[in-house]
């Protein structure tokens, strides 16, 4: 089953630099023609793409919700709750992250050419990476005790977390509308 060689994919290939787009496009087209990718693209089964999308959406909601709960506490909300009491939410963030990694890979395999050549997809991936770095720094701060979480640095982490996760979710939604082909 050949993949289209014209349209937005050819223009997006330039994003990878001289010659890089051709190799990347070839790899993505190969992935798009694997039996698993074809099944994800064409199967009417709810056990394919719809299930991956459900896990991905739920995982992102849980991840961002837990990260924001921690961020708002670092910003001074719910001062009656010691920051250490929120430590179990860190495990929730990481579990949700790994659910998103697995479901995201499945979703990428379903549309590798469209996603792999879409700059907005890579912006989203970069924002998620930054968000997880912020999460790691936040966890280290939380391990330092409640006094450390009352600092300007803690508030900066809180603001950074809110902004980065908002941008990551926005970028994820924009993939469908800005060069991601649905």
C-alpha positions, 0 to 999 in steps of 0.5 A: 500500500503506497503512501502519498508522495505529495502534499503536506508530507513533502513540504514538512520533510524540509523541516528535518534539514537537507537530506534528512527529510528523505531518510525520515520520510522513508522510515516513516513510510515503512512504519506506515506500511507495517501490518500493525500500522495498517490494522490501526489505520483501517480496523473498525475495532475499538481495540485499536486506535480508539483504545489507544486514544482513550488511554492517551487522553485519560493518561494526559488528564491524570498526569496534568491534573496531578502535576497541577495539584502539586504546582498549585500547592507550591504556589501557596494554595491549600496551605493547610495541606503539607506539601509532603502529603502530595508526594503520592501524586508524584507516583501518579504523574509517572504512571500516567506518563508511562501510560502516555508513552505506550499509548502515544507510540501506538498512536504514532504508529497509526499515523507515522508520516503525518505525525513524524513530519509535523513540527507541532508533534515535535513541539509537543514532545519537547514540551512533555520532556520539559514538563517531566524535567520540571516534575523531577525538580519538583520532586527533589524540592518536595523531598527537601521538606516543607520549608524548601517549598515555601521559597521563590524557587518553588513558586517558579517551579509551580508556575513553570509546571502550569505553563508547560503542561498547558502548552503541551496539551494545547500543542497536542490538540493543535496537531490535528489542525496544524499540519497533522492531518487529523 
